[in-house]
Amino acid sequence: MRVLIVSGIVILVDQLSKIFVKGFSIPLLNINYEGMYYGQSFNIIGDFFKLTFVENPGMAFGIDVSDTSKFFLTLFTLLAAIGIFLYMYKIRYESFQLRLSFSFILGGALGNLIDRMFYGVFYGYAPLFYGKVVDFFDVDFFDFSMLGYSFTRWPIFNIADSAVTIGVILILFVREKQAEVPADIELNNETKIYDETEIVPAQTLNGPENEPDNNREVSENNDFGRNEEKKD
């Protein structure tokens, strides 16, 4: 399934961006990149678009959950990623647009899953399965409320979140496109079936060998007349 290359690219770009924001250290190579400190922000397009480093400890939109719920959330994400992969194998002969949609979703799900599973261990702040997701895209948007939370800006997100969103939008577009197939196209298809079924004339079906031999009938009549004359 070549479309999985898209998932791999999403994971690679997502993880590189998160490491760039959070920083990393490789003592064996004497490499120590500090990255951004928590809460640090850079204006990219004024106040509308910023890079702001935060970590999501729980669900989407920064909604926190208990440690037990966090474990099951990570486990659920892992099972969901496996389910998406198996489903992509099932639809491997479907349209490219549909498979591309799920490749974006799979890449995004695995990108955030790596944070939840390994970042706590890698950065030394939590055990396996209890890591936090690194977010940094900070966009100003209209104020809104969701699940009892009020937001004055759009919740900070990352490349993996963007990939999942793109995948969902593509799926909706593909489904809508399939649902909008004009009825006359279906009628044309049906008409084509009848057009291809040619009505063959009976003369053709009988074939030359089965056609009535008028000359033979005339010849037989003449012979009959001659026989009558001889009798006389």
HUHU-V698948 format. One record per residue. N is the residue number from 1. RES is the residue in one letter. D_CENTER is the distance of its C-alpha to the mean C-alpha in whole Angstrom. Layout:
# HUHU-V698948
n:res:d_center
N:RES:D_CENTER
N:RES:D_CENTER
This chain:
# HUHU-V698948
n:res:d_center
1:M:13
2:R:13
3:V:9
4:L:11
5:I:13
6:V:10
7:S:10
8:G:14
9:I:15
10:V:13
11:I:16
12:L:18
13:V:19
14:D:18
15:Q:21
16:L:23
17:S:23
18:K:24
19:I:27
20:F:28
21:V:28
22:K:30
23:G:32
24:F:33
25:S:36
26:I:36
27:P:40
28:L:41
29:L:40
30:N:42
31:I:38
32:N:38
33:Y:36
34:E:36
35:G:33
36:M:33
37:Y:35
38:Y:34
39:G:34
40:Q:35
41:S:33
42:F:33
43:N:33
44:I:31
45:I:31
46:G:34
47:D:33
48:F:30
49:F:28
50:K:29
51:L:28
52:T:29
53:F:29
54:V:29
55:E:27
56:N:26
57:P:27
58:G:26
59:M:23
60:A:21
61:F:23
62:G:26
63:I:27
64:D:29
65:V:29
66:S:32
67:D:32
68:T:31
69:S:28
70:K:27
71:F:27
72:F:25
73:L:23
74:T:22
75:L:22
76:F:20
77:T:17
78:L:18
79:L:18
80:A:14
81:A:13
82:I:15
83:G:13
84:I:10
85:F:11
86:L:13
87:Y:10
88:M:8
89:Y:12
90:K:13
91:I:10
92:R:11
93:Y:13
94:E:10
95:S:9
96:F:8
97:Q:6
98:L:4
99:R:4
100:L:4
101:S:2
102:F:3
103:S:5
104:F:6
105:I:7
106:L:9
107:G:11
108:G:12
109:A:13
110:L:15
111:G:16
112:N:18
113:L:19
114:I:21
115:D:23
116:R:23
117:M:24
118:F:26
119:Y:27
120:G:30
121:V:32
122:F:31
123:Y:33
124:G:35
125:Y:35
126:A:33
127:P:33
128:L:30
129:F:27
130:Y:29
131:G:27
132:K:26
133:V:23
134:V:24
135:D:23
136:F:25
137:F:23
138:D:26
139:V:26
140:D:28
141:F:27
142:F:29
143:D:30
144:F:29
145:S:29
146:M:27
147:L:28
148:G:32
149:Y:31
150:S:32
151:F:30
152:T:31
153:R:29
154:W:25
155:P:24
156:I:24
157:F:21
158:N:19
159:I:17
160:A:14
161:D:15
162:S:14
163:A:10
164:V:10
165:T:11
166:I:9
167:G:5
168:V:7
169:I:9
170:L:7
171:I:6
172:L:10
173:F:10
174:V:9
175:R:11
176:E:14
177:K:14
178:Q:14
179:A:17
180:E:19
181:V:20
182:P:24
183:A:26
184:D:28
185:I:26
186:E:26
187:L:30
188:N:30
189:N:28
190:E:31
191:T:33
192:K:32
193:I:33
194:Y:36
195:D:37
196:E:36
197:T:39
198:E:42
199:I:45
200:V:48
201:P:51
202:A:54
203:Q:56
204:T:53
205:L:52
206:N:56
207:G:56
208:P:59
209:E:61
210:N:61
211:E:62
212:P:65
213:D:68
214:N:70
215:N:72
216:R:73
217:E:74
218:V:76
219:S:78
220:E:78
221:N:80
222:N:82
223:D:83
224:F:84
225:G:86
226:R:88
227:N:89
228:E:90
229:E:93
230:K:94
231:K:95
232:D:97
